[in-house]
Amino acid sequence: MKELYGQPLHYLTNLSMKQWDYLRIGANDEDVPLDTLIDPAKAESSIWRVEEMHRNTISPFFIARLWHGDPMYHVYIDAIFPELKDPSK
């Protein structure tokens, strides 16, 4: 998704997607690619709806508590480097 739209997904959206993948373990159709089970356009639309809800409703304090309890939180966070003006100009 990031490669397509140039923005990372919300931390909770990443966790949700990871949980959705985990829920398939042991299912009869576990080895079937998701794009054959679910229309890719509908899947993408659903992800963006979840993303919108997370971005608009989740408290920063809640995210901080989640990060505090998750030693691997940095795996889901993209580094943001501001573009600096050229100092020689």
N, C-alpha and C positions, 0 to 999 in steps of 0.2 A: 504494500500500500504506500509506503514511504517513497519508493522509487517512482510510482505512478504520479503521486500528487505533491511530492516534495516537502511533506511534513510528517513528523512522527506521530504515531497514535498515542493517545493518552495512556498513562501507566495502567489504569484500571481496564481499559479496552484490551491491552496486551495480556493482562492477567485473565480476562474473560476468554479470550481466544485460546490461551494456553489450557484453560479448564475445559473448554469445548473439545479440544484435541484429546485431552486426557479421558474424557467421558466416552470416547469411541473405543478405548482399549477393551478388548474382549467381546466387542459386538460382532455379530455375524458378518457385517459388511465393513469390518475394520480396514481391510486391505483395498477397498474400492475407493478411488480418488473422489474427494468431495465434490469436484466440479461435475461429476456424473450423477451424483445424488441430489445436488442442489444447483439450481440455475445460478451461474456466477454473478449475474446482474442482481439477482435477489439477495445473494449472500453479501455482496458489496454494499448494497443498500442497507441491509440490516446492520452491518458493521458501522456504517456511518451514522445510523440512528443511535446506536449504543454510544458511539464516540461523542455525538452531540449531547446526549444526556450526561455523560461523564464530565465533559468540559463545562457544562452550564450549571450542574447541580452539586458537584462534589466539593466539600469543604477542604481547604488547604491543610487544616489541622488533622482531618481524617487521613489524608494522603501522608502527612508527616508521621502519624502513628503507624500506618502500614509500612512505610519505609524503615521505621525504627525496628520493626519486627521481621523485616525481610533482608537478610544479609546480601542477597543478590539483586537488590533493587536497581543497582547501576547498570545491569544488563539491559534494562528496558528504557534507559534514559539516553538520549542522544546528546552529545556535547554540542553546545551552541557557541560558536565563535563569532563575535561581532566583526563586521568588516571595518577596519580602521582606515582612516583617510591617509593618503600617502604623506608622510612627514616632510618629504623633500619639496612639496608644493606649497 
